[in-house]
């Protein structure tokens, strides 16, 4: 066959097609509908962590290097006092803030904290906030064998039930570090969701225990008050701007797809006098936008699993490849 410009063009086009990466079929678009109750455009889920006297490993420290006591453990009194501030000052101040602004939040309570401050735990519930579950101590669990992890969780949930009369629907692990067994165990213990997720800006469903649905409602570390003020020593202005820009992008996207914003607060961080005004300014500013639903995490999970189920993505468990 004669080598002509037309033939060369055809051959080049064919080679380009063979070299191009395969295009996989896109998943079918999820149906559109009311993203949130009442046609709300954005859900904002505020979390208040109750961690005072929660058995933190950091409450103990080794002796000074180079001394005979270097291998021994001693109380870390500044750390204990820093955490205890959350129960004595931080949570009462935050509860008053939530009343002023008119929102209800989810408080995730360590079992030991609840047992140490039972009146405070009961007040959180009486003021309309969710009592979320945590383990009995604020300590790692990802390394525990399945039955030991179950007992670690169940003891914390039983402390919450005994003090408040409420059975938790949702859960938070220390540092969001559950194990591959955690969500399965949570469902077996009667819970319907966990906040230990950073993969999406919306709730999603994971199948556990032979195909039963369990909800993840994300908790974002980059807007975490503890990250800003204790770990990074950043400014109040940075914190407020970060929250506002997070809100603005999610609010704009919320016109087209389901979006939620996580606002993580800690009793001993956001409850400080200097930080509360920043939190209040942000909450009032966000509430000034039409179509914003300030929701407890149990409300978000129940909507995602119930009336809004058709819009809720389903995915495999998050594990390393």
N, C-alpha and C positions, 0 to 999 in steps of 0.2 A: 504494500500500500504506500502511495506517495506521501512523503512527510510534508504536510501543508500547515500553514499557521492555524487553520481551524482545527486540524487533528491534534496539533500540539496543545491547543487551549483545552480541548476535551480531555486529553490525557492528564494535563496539569490539574484540572478540576477534580478528576477522579482520584488522583494521588492525594490531593488536599483532603478529600472526604475520608479516605482511608486513614490518614494521619490524625484526623480530628478525634478528640476524646469522645467516648460514647456519651450520649445524653440520656440520662435516666428519666423515666416518667415521673412527673411531679405528683405528689399526693393530691387527692381530690380536695378542693377547697371546702373548708368547714362551712356549714350553713350559717347564714347571718340571722340575727334575731336580737332580742333585748340582751345586751351584754351583761347588764346588772339589773337588780330590782328597780322598778319604776323608770326604766330606760336610762339609768345613770350612765355616764360616760367613763368615769374612772372610779375604781375602788381604792381607798386609802386605808391600809391596815396598820394601826399603831400597836406596837408591842412594848409592854413594860416588864422588864425582867426583875424578879424578886429573888435576890441572891444573898442577902445579909446572913452571915453566920451559916453558910451553906456547906461547910466542910471542904472548903477549897484547899487543894494541896499546897497552894502558896501561903497558907497560914503558918506553915512550918518552914524553917530554913536551916542549913548546915551551920556549924560553928565556923569561926574565922579560919581561912586557910593558914596553914603553918602552925596551928595551935593543937594541943592534945584533944580539943573538942571538935576538930574539923569534920570528923565522921559522925558526930552526934547531931540530933535535931533539936531545935529550939523554937519557941513561939516567935512568929514574925508579927509583933504587935502593931506596927504601923499598917500592915496589910489588913489585919483583923479590924482595926478601927476604921480604915477607909471603907471596907465593905459594910460594917455595922451602921455607918452613916446613912446608908440607903433605907434602912428600916426606921431609924429614929427621925430623920429629917426628909430624906428624898421622896419616899412614897407618899407621905402625907402632903407634901408640896405638889407633887404631880397629880394626885387625886383632886386637889383643889383646882389645879389648872384645867383638868379635863372637865370638871363641872362648869368652870367659867366659859369654856369654849363650847360645851354642850356635845361632847363626843364620848363614846364608850370604846374601851380598848381591850386587848387580851393581855393578861398578866400571867407569865409562865413562872411557876413557883417551885423552887427546890424544896424537897420534902423536909429537910432539916430546918430550912428557913420558916416554913409553915408551922412546924412544931415549936420553934423558938418564939415566934411572934404570931400566935393564933388569933389574937384580936385584930391584928392588922390584916391577916388573910381573910378573915370574915368581913371586915369593913370593905375590902376590895370588891367582894361579891355583892354585899348589900348595896353598894353604890352603882351596881349595874354592869360591872366589868366581868369579862370571862376569866375563869380560873383554869389556866392551862397547866398541863402536867409536865413535870420534870422528874428525874431520878431522885433517890433519897439524898444523894450528895452531889455537889458540883464538881464532878471528877470524871475522868475519861471512862468510856464504856466500850469503845470500838474493839478492844482487845479481849473482851470477855467471851468465854464459851456461851453458847446459846442459853442454857438454863441459868447460868450465873447472871447473864444480862437480864433475863426475864425477872429474876428476883430483885435485882437492882432497880429496875423500873417499877415493878409492882409495889415495892415498899414505899417509894415516893408517891405513887398514886393513892395508896391507902392512907398515907398521912394527910393528903389533901382532902380525901373523902371524910376522914374522921373529924377533921377540924372544921371544914366548911359545909359539909353535907353535899358537895358537888363532885360528880365523877368527871374527870377530864375528857374532853373530846379531842384535844390537840396536844402536841408534844414538841419540846425543844431539847436537844442534847447539848452538852458542853461543847462550845465551839462548832456546833452543827455536825459533830463527828460521831454519827452513829456507826453501826456495823452493817454488813450485808443482811443481818437478821433483824435489824431494828424495826423496820416497817411491818414485817410479818408479825413480830411480837406485839407491836402496838395494836394491830388489828385484833389479834387474839385476846388482848386485854381490854377490848371494847372501845378503842379510840378510832376516829375516822380520818385524821389528818396529822401531818407533821409540817413544821415550818422549815425543816432542815434541807433547804434546796436553794441553789443559786443559778439554776440553768435557764430560767424563763422569767418574764415579766407578767406572768399570769399563772393561775392555778392549773395543775395538770394531774393526771391520774396514772398511778402505777398499779399493775395487777399483782396481787400477793395471794398466798394461801389458795392455790388452785383456782385462780381467775377471779378473785374478789377485788373490788375497786377500793383503792386507798388514795387519798388526795394529798398533794403537796402544794402548800401555799408559800411562795418564796419569801426568804428573809435575806436582805442584801447587805453585805458587809461594807460596801464602799460608802454607804450613808449611815453607818453605825456610829452612834455618839461615842462609844468606847474607843473605836478606832481613831476618831478625830482627836479627842481630848486627852486620852491617856496614852495610846500607842504612838500617835503621830505629833501630838502637841501643836495642833493647828488652831487657827483663830476662829472666833465666833463668826466673823464675817465670812470666812471660807465655808463654815458649816451651813449658814443660812443660804449662801449662794448655791451650794451643792444641792441642798434640798429643793430649792426653787427650780433649778435647771432640771433636776430629775423629774419633778412634777410637770414642768412645761412640756417636755418631750413626750412623756407618757400621756398627758392630757390631749395633746395634738393627735397622737396615734390612736387614742381612744375613740375618735370619731369613726374609725374604720375597722377596728379589731378590739377584742377584749384585752384590757390592760389593768394592772393593779400596781400600786406603789407601796413599798414596805418602809415603815418609819420605826427603826429599832431604838428603844430607849432603855437605859439601865438605871436602877434605883439610886446608885451611888455616883452616877455621872450626870444624867439629864436633870436629876433632882437637886443639883447645886444652884444656889441663888443666882450665880452669873449666867447659867445656861438656860434656866427656865424662861426668861424673856425671849430668847431666840427661838425656843420651841413654840412658845405661844404666838409669836409674830408669824411664824411659818404656818401654823395650823389655822389661824384666822385668815391669812392671805389665801391659803388653799381653799378654805370654806367659802370664800367670796366668789368662787367660780361656779357657774351653774353646772349641775349634773355630777357633782362629786359626792360619793357615798362613803362616809367614814364608817367602817364596819369592823366588828370583831372578827377574828380569824375563823371562829366556828361558823359565823354567818356566811363568810366567803366560801368556806369549804362546803357547807350545806347547799348553797346555791350552785356551786360548780358540780356537785354530785347529783343535784335534784333538778330544779326548773331549768337551769342553764347547762344541763349535761351535754346537749348536742354540740355546744361550742367548746367543750373541754377536751383538750388533746390527751391522748393516751400514749405512753411511751414505756420503753423497757427500763429496768432499774439502772441507776447510775453506778457504773463500776469501771475500773481501769481496763483498758484494752489489753 
